[in-house]
Amino acid sequence: MVTVGIIGLGLMGGSLGLALKGKYRVVGYDRNEKHVVEALEIGIVDEVVSFEEVQKVDILFLAIPVEGIISAIESFSNLGKETTIIDLGSTKEKIVEKVPAEIRENFIPAHPMAGTEKSGPTASIKELYRDRVVVLCDLEKSGEKQKKDAFEIFNFLEMRIVEMNSKEHDKHTAWISHLPHLISFSLANSVMAQENRESILNLSAGGFRDMSRLAKSSPNMWRDIFYQNRENLLESVELFQKELNHMKILLQNLEMDRVKERMVSANRLHDIL
């Protein structure tokens, strides 16, 4: 049986372990002892191993924050030539740049467009990846065996595979993932600065709950994502601010028909989604 290793047993790694167990032998590693205990209790992995041992598997997933991915790949010392390494980071360009040349063919840069605002092994969902998109980047520099492994495993997870280069990926995710998280964090802070806890609990309705849900996401993880993709994120923030300011001016001028036009234009997004 092919052995899959997972570094990081939180939401993403834990959900992966639950989905792959049975088809593959799954071993895991996590620096957080609480995560290790929970992963074994839940049955996320067949065995927890050391950092050195987890590198000896056939297929190795890196399900840790993006800065941790870079640290891990720079410290690998026990990899075999046939080992496939698949990172699950939300950024790609900076990670790809840091992959040592001697293991670049081993490496598959991947981003599953899946997740929730929750974290840790107890948040794991066996079906998290099913019917979701996974983006594979810069595959022309990956080995044939590694590409075969990646396609087989993501097809087993019933994911939709999209290929693009890492630079393009980071520009797109700045808009569809990273900016929404930044807005949600900012909205939560803005409301808490104006409203007391009681009023928030009593009056918050579906709209605010939907918009602020992402603010429950892991600050450690998102700090690293914002750092690695900051140039694209700053560009998206600037353009978003222009649109927000445009709406502000229309409201100040009581141009309500034009406000409605902007809302009608926004409605068209869900004709696509």
ABEGO torsion letter per residue (X at the ends): XBBBBBBEABAAAAAAAAAABGABBBBBBBABAAAAAAAAAAGABABBBBAAAAAABABBBBBBBAAAAAAAAAABAABBAABBBBBABABAAAAAAABBAAAAAABBBBBBBBEBABBEAAABBAAAABGBBBBBBGAAABBAAAAAAAAAAAAAAGBBBBBBBAAAAAAAAAAAAAAAAAAAAAAAAAAAAABBAAAAAAABBAAAAAAAAAAABBAAAAAAAAAAAAAAAAAAAAAAAAAAAAAAAAAAAGBAAAAAAAAAAAAAAAAAX
